[in-house]
């Protein structure tokens, strides 16, 4: 039987960039999730959005997994990067682009 933790673990390990968010990349259900989607789209990074609103178990499970209480949560190559404020700050300082490039994530647009 697959647990929520197994599901989360698998998503993080099988996708280079994963965004656990409220809603989907096409239809974010909160402003913070929407901001991170805009940043990733602006950079042209390929990523998988996982809608945490689809299940209470998943929503609680990812909080426990990351020990981070809020959404969205961005993972790059298995590493927890942070939520909206952290991602936005890193993007503005060019750090997010550097991490993506360091980890070999192709960006289709120069950020």
N, C-alpha and C positions, 0 to 999 in steps of 0.2 A: 504494500500500500504506500503510495506516495504522500508524503507529508507536505504541508505548506512550505516548510523550510527546504525540503528537497526541491520543490518547484522553484523557489526563489534562487537557490543555489545553482540549479540548472540554467535558469535564465541568465544569471550573472556570468556563468562560465561559458555558455554557448553563444553569447552575443558580446561583441567587443565594447559596445556602448549601450547601456540600458538605462531608461528613465522610468522609474516607478512614479506614476503621476495620477492625478485626479482627472479622469477622462482619457482621451486618446490624442495623439499628435494632431489629428485633423480637427478634433473638437475638445480642446482642453476644458475642464469643468471648474477650473479656478485660475485666477490671475497669475499666481506664482508658477503653476505648471505651464501656463501659456508663455510666460517670460522665458523659461528655460527652453521650451520648444522653439521659440523665436531665435534664441541664441544659437542653438544647434543647427537650425535650418539656415540661419545667416552664414554660418561657417561651412555649411554643406556637409556636415558629418552624418554618416549613416548611423542610425540608432534604432533601437526597438523601444516602443512605448508600452508599458504594462499598466493597465487601468486598475488601480487599487480599489476603485469603487465597485468593482465587479464582485467582491467578496469581503465580508467583515473579517474572515479568517486571514485572508491575504493582507488586508490593511493592517491588522494587528501583527501579523507574522513578519512583515517587512520592518516594522518599528522595532520588534525584538531582534531581528537579524542584524540591523545596522546600529541598534541602540541610539536611534535618532527619532525624535517624536513627531516630526512634521514632514510634509510632502511639498514638492517633489523630492525624490532622492536620485541622484545621478551616480552611476557606476561606470568606470572606464577600465576595461581589461581586468575585471574582478575587484578593482579598488573603489571603495566608497569615496566619492569626491565631496559631496555635500548637497545642500538644498539650494533654493533659489538665490538667497543673498550671497552665499559663497560663490556659486557658479557665476552670478552676474559680476561680482567683484573680480574674480579671476579672469573673466572674459575682458573686462575693461582694462585690466593690467597686462593682458596678453598671455597670462599664465595658462589659461584653459587651452588656447591654441597650441602652446608649447607642450603641454601634457599630451594632447591628442597626437601631435607630430612625433613626440618621443616614443609613444606607444605604438606608432605605425598606423594610426587611423588616418585614412585618406580624407582630405577635405576638398570638396569640389569647388569651393569659393575661397578666396583669400579673405580672412577676417580681420 
